[in-house]
Amino acid sequence: MADMTVRFFGVRGSIASPGESTAAFGGNTSCVEVRVGETRLILDSGTGIRALGGLLLQDPKALAKGVEATLLLSHLHWDHIQGLPFFAPIYMPHTKLRICGEGSPELGLREALSLQMRPPTFPVLWEDLPAQLSYRTLRHGQRFVIDDVEVRCAKLNHPGGGVLAYRLEHAGRSVVFATDTEHYECIDPTLLKLALGADVLIYDAQYLPEEYRGDVGMAKVGWGHSTYEAATKLARAAGVGRLVLFHHDPSRDDAGVQALEDRARAEFDRTECAREGREIVMPDVAERAA
């Protein structure tokens, strides 16, 4: 049985925020790699995917045979796709990249991704990429298998286009990726069902509860993001093994992210804030309370 390994390359939301004040947790936008043996799945292609591409090209096997991966897009907002033109493997003819996501009512996956590589904003056309690219449009409730990893999709609550959460399962181990979703007054029953018993739940917690309500600054209700408070409620109800808070606000420095993590751990002790470079290996994380 192959381990399931989760590795974080981009953990920030909305816009990249590099600098000394964000170096500990990272300033790149959304990108998470999940590996099971030779199977590689990439969740989102924000600016973090550039570093992933660089690492892949250091692998002699990848250079000789080409990179093969499946890209699962939560949605097509810019912070989740803007790194793809800088993902070096797409400039190699032996690369095979399957791109999956819901698309949008206005544009399909291919059309949306090609739009950000049009003149005058980018010098290379999507149509001129040498990699072998394929596309799969997904929908809420869909299940499918990539090699021996089962993928389940569920619709999330976010404005401006469809957003999907993913549950990846292999040999009894599971990780759920649910970013860019806004919580309801109650726990989202769709997300609760998707996350039930997951070993790792990666969840959008961009705002503090007081920021979300508007006690501090402008209220964020309706902006399509959640809080650590909603995250810990979901984690407890779903009985997850570990909660990873994700999509950090670009204005929150490392001290602020650490303080958010401390507050969340008081409500669910198996909580951490996502940080670039962090690797979680299953089955090592199977540490649910009895």
C-alpha positions as semicolon CSV with decimal commas, in nm:
position;residue;x (nm);y (nm);z (nm)
1;M;0,000;0,000;0,000
2;A;0,149;0,334;-0,108
3;D;0,148;0,626;0,131
4;M;-0,066;0,929;0,052
5;T;0,152;1,240;0,082
6;V;0,020;1,596;0,091
7;R;0,265;1,879;0,020
8;F;0,186;2,252;0,030
9;F;0,328;2,489;-0,232
10;G;0,085;2,782;-0,208
11;V;-0,133;2,862;0,094
12;R;-0,231;3,226;0,050
13;G;-0,562;3,361;-0,079
14;S;-0,668;3,638;-0,318
15;I;-0,323;3,765;-0,420
16;A;0,036;3,658;-0,361
17;S;0,199;3,838;-0,069
18;P;0,572;3,764;-0,060
19;G;0,804;3,930;0,187
20;E;0,972;3,905;0,523
21;S;0,643;3,930;0,713
22;T;0,494;3,624;0,538
23;A;0,805;3,410;0,488
24;A;0,731;3,159;0,768
25;F;0,391;3,048;0,635
26;G;0,441;3,153;0,273
27;G;0,304;3,411;0,034
28;N;0,217;3,207;-0,276
29;T;-0,141;3,147;-0,383
30;S;-0,323;2,815;-0,381
31;C;-0,140;2,496;-0,481
32;V;-0,128;2,159;-0,303
33;E;0,026;1,838;-0,433
34;V;-0,106;1,493;-0,337
35;R;0,105;1,190;-0,429
36;V;0,017;0,823;-0,410
37;G;0,302;0,615;-0,545
38;E;0,360;0,733;-0,903
39;T;0,023;0,910;-0,915
40;R;0,047;1,288;-0,881
41;L;-0,256;1,511;-0,829
42;I;-0,228;1,889;-0,807
43;L;-0,498;2,090;-0,634
44;D;-0,511;2,438;-0,791
45;S;-0,248;2,620;-0,992
46;G;-0,189;2,947;-0,810
47;T;0,160;3,095;-0,794
48;G;0,276;2,805;-0,578
49;I;0,273;2,572;-0,878
50;R;0,585;2,743;-1,015
51;A;0,800;2,599;-0,734
52;L;0,640;2,258;-0,779
53;G;0,731;2,263;-1,146
54;G;1,090;2,348;-1,063
55;L;1,115;2,054;-0,825
56;L;0,967;1,815;-1,078
57;L;1,231;1,912;-1,332
58;Q;1,504;1,818;-1,086
59;D;1,385;1,456;-1,109
60;P;1,589;1,271;-1,377
61;K;1,295;1,036;-1,438
62;A;1,065;1,331;-1,509
63;L;1,318;1,482;-1,746
64;A;1,358;1,154;-1,933
65;K;0,995;1,040;-1,952
66;G;0,809;1,366;-1,894
67;V;0,588;1,476;-1,607
68;E;0,246;1,314;-1,575
69;A;-0,009;1,472;-1,343
70;T;-0,375;1,556;-1,294
71;L;-0,466;1,916;-1,209
72;L;-0,788;1,949;-1,010
73;L;-0,905;2,311;-1,016
74;S;-1,133;2,432;-0,740
75;H;-1,244;2,717;-0,969
76;L;-1,116;2,965;-1,221
77;H;-1,059;3,278;-1,013
78;W;-0,720;3,422;-1,092
79;D;-0,543;3,336;-0,765
80;H;-0,611;2,968;-0,838
81;I;-0,486;2,958;-1,197
82;Q;-0,233;3,242;-1,231
83;G;0,073;3,021;-1,177
84;L;-0,004;2,777;-1,457
85;P;0,176;2,977;-1,730
86;F;0,490;2,952;-1,512
87;F;0,464;2,575;-1,452
88;A;0,777;2,471;-1,642
89;P;0,664;2,116;-1,734
90;I;0,395;2,249;-1,971
91;Y;0,677;2,365;-2,198
92;M;0,802;2,006;-2,240
93;P;0,649;1,788;-2,515
94;H;0,654;1,470;-2,304
95;T;0,448;1,621;-2,022
96;K;0,095;1,482;-1,987
97;L;-0,133;1,708;-1,786
98;R;-0,501;1,627;-1,732
99;I;-0,691;1,940;-1,630
100;C;-1,017;1,889;-1,442
101;G;-1,270;2,137;-1,306
102;E;-1,617;2,275;-1,339
103;G;-1,544;2,557;-1,581
104;S;-1,787;2,847;-1,586
105;P;-2,115;2,934;-1,758
106;E;-1,926;3,173;-1,987
107;L;-1,615;2,972;-2,072
108;G;-1,499;2,612;-2,066
109;L;-1,177;2,508;-1,895
110;R;-0,960;2,535;-2,204
111;E;-1,098;2,872;-2,307
112;A;-1,064;3,020;-1,959
113;L;-0,704;2,904;-1,918
114;S;-0,606;3,026;-2,263
115;L;-0,754;3,368;-2,192
116;Q;-0,486;3,456;-1,935
117;M;-0,216;3,376;-2,192
118;R;-0,339;3,612;-2,463
119;P;-0,149;3,917;-2,589
120;P;-0,073;4,172;-2,463
121;T;-0,056;4,017;-2,113
122;F;0,155;3,708;-2,191
123;P;0,408;3,627;-2,465
124;V;0,319;3,258;-2,520
125;L;-0,018;3,139;-2,647
126;W;-0,189;2,850;-2,468
127;E;-0,239;2,688;-2,809
128;D;0,137;2,684;-2,866
129;L;0,225;2,489;-2,552
130;P;0,407;2,165;-2,645
131;A;0,275;1,960;-2,352
132;Q;0,003;1,701;-2,403
133;L;-0,300;1,865;-2,241
134;S;-0,642;1,709;-2,189
135;Y;-0,956;1,840;-2,020
136;R;-1,238;1,699;-1,811
137;T;-1,540;1,900;-1,702
138;L;-1,664;1,802;-1,356
139;R;-1,989;1,855;-1,170
140;H;-2,124;1,836;-0,817
141;G;-2,158;1,481;-0,687
142;Q;-1,934;1,326;-0,949
143;R;-1,704;1,034;-0,864
144;F;-1,420;0,904;-1,077
145;V;-1,088;0,722;-1,041
146;I;-0,738;0,838;-1,132
147;D;-0,517;0,529;-1,129
148;D;-0,618;0,387;-0,788
149;V;-0,720;0,717;-0,627
150;E;-1,093;0,783;-0,602
151;V;-1,201;1,146;-0,645
152;R;-1,533;1,289;-0,525
153;C;-1,657;1,640;-0,602
154;A;-1,895;1,866;-0,412
155;K;-2,017;2,218;-0,484
156;L;-1,914;2,498;-0,249
157;N;-2,059;2,838;-0,161
158;H;-1,860;3,109;-0,341
159;P;-1,963;3,400;-0,567
160;G;-1,868;3,447;-0,929
161;G;-1,866;3,097;-1,071
162;G;-1,873;2,734;-0,972
163;V;-1,637;2,611;-0,702
164;L;-1,570;2,245;-0,623
165;A;-1,431;2,074;-0,316
166;Y;-1,248;1,744;-0,365
167;R;-1,213;1,430;-0,157
168;L;-0,922;1,206;-0,257
169;E;-0,920;0,849;-0,123
170;H;-0,672;0,565;-0,146
171;A;-0,658;0,244;0,057
172;G;-0,868;0,383;0,339
173;R;-0,683;0,716;0,360
174;S;-0,841;1,043;0,257
175;V;-0,780;1,415;0,218
176;V;-1,047;1,679;0,156
177;F;-0,964;2,010;-0,013
178;A;-1,232;2,275;0,044
179;T;-1,113;2,625;-0,032
180;D;-1,307;2,936;-0,130
181;T;-1,625;2,852;0,052
182;E;-1,842;3,056;0,285
183;H;-2,005;2,887;0,581
184;Y;-2,377;2,898;0,655
185;E;-2,551;2,953;0,988
186;C;-2,539;2,577;1,023
187;I;-2,266;2,338;0,912
188;D;-2,285;2,294;0,536
189;P;-2,446;1,947;0,502
190;T;-2,285;1,886;0,162
191;L;-1,938;1,959;0,295
192;L;-2,002;1,763;0,613
193;K;-2,088;1,457;0,406
194;L;-1,777;1,501;0,191
195;A;-1,545;1,547;0,491
196;L;-1,686;1,271;0,711
197;G;-1,402;1,071;0,865
198;A;-1,130;1,229;0,648
199;D;-0,772;1,196;0,768
200;V;-0,693;1,552;0,660
201;L;-0,934;1,840;0,598
202;I;-0,789;2,146;0,421
203;Y;-1,037;2,429;0,471
204;D;-1,062;2,798;0,383
205;A;-1,023;3,011;0,698
206;Q;-0,930;3,347;0,550
207;Y;-1,107;3,559;0,811
208;L;-1,121;3,586;1,185
209;P;-1,480;3,570;1,315
210;E;-1,470;3,938;1,412
211;E;-1,340;4,034;1,067
212;Y;-1,613;3,830;0,900
213;R;-1,888;3,991;1,109
214;G;-1,750;4,343;1,063
215;D;-1,660;4,406;1,427
216;V;-1,318;4,499;1,288
217;G;-1,318;4,680;0,954
218;M;-1,562;4,608;0,673
219;A;-1,786;4,301;0,709
220;K;-1,687;4,011;0,484
221;V;-2,027;3,841;0,471
222;G;-2,099;3,735;0,114
223;W;-1,734;3,749;0,006
224;G;-1,713;3,370;-0,027
225;H;-1,465;3,281;0,248
226;S;-1,486;3,129;0,594
227;T;-1,336;3,141;0,944
228;Y;-1,140;2,911;1,173
229;E;-1,448;2,898;1,397
230;A;-1,659;2,744;1,119
231;A;-1,365;2,517;1,031
232;T;-1,332;2,370;1,379
233;K;-1,707;2,312;1,402
234;L;-1,695;2,121;1,076
235;A;-1,385;1,925;1,182
236;R;-1,549;1,814;1,507
237;A;-1,877;1,721;1,340
238;A;-1,701;1,528;1,061
239;G;-1,457;1,354;1,297
240;V;-1,152;1,438;1,088
241;G;-0,802;1,337;1,188
242;R;-0,638;1,674;1,121
243;L;-0,761;2,019;1,023
244;V;-0,537;2,239;0,806
245;L;-0,647;2,602;0,778
246;F;-0,585;2,741;0,430
247;H;-0,621;3,044;0,202
248;H;-0,460;3,286;0,448
249;D;-0,555;3,650;0,404
250;P;-0,284;3,832;0,204
251;S;-0,272;4,110;0,465
252;R;-0,214;3,870;0,757
253;D;0,150;3,844;0,859
254;D;0,315;3,539;1,013
255;A;0,240;3,652;1,368
256;G;-0,125;3,693;1,273
257;V;-0,144;3,349;1,115
258;Q;0,020;3,197;1,422
259;A;-0,230;3,372;1,649
260;L;-0,516;3,240;1,434
261;E;-0,373;2,888;1,465
262;D;-0,351;2,921;1,844
263;R;-0,713;3,029;1,868
264;A;-0,827;2,745;1,646
265;R;-0,632;2,484;1,845
266;A;-0,822;2,586;2,156
267;E;-1,136;2,461;1,981
268;F;-0,989;2,163;1,790
269;D;-0,642;2,062;1,906
270;R;-0,547;1,876;1,587
271;T;-0,538;2,201;1,389
272;E;-0,256;2,369;1,203
273;C;-0,228;2,655;0,958
274;A;-0,101;2,554;0,616
275;R;0,254;2,657;0,542
276;E;0,458;2,626;0,225
277;G;0,691;2,327;0,229
278;R;0,486;2,137;0,488
279;E;0,445;1,770;0,407
280;I;0,189;1,539;0,565
281;V;0,230;1,166;0,512
282;M;-0,055;0,923;0,566
283;P;-0,100;0,678;0,734
284;D;0,113;0,860;0,992
285;V;-0,161;1,116;1,053
286;A;-0,425;0,861;1,161
287;E;-0,452;1,001;1,510
288;R;-0,823;1,051;1,567
289;A;-0,945;1,056;1,924
290;A;-1,090;0,728;2,039
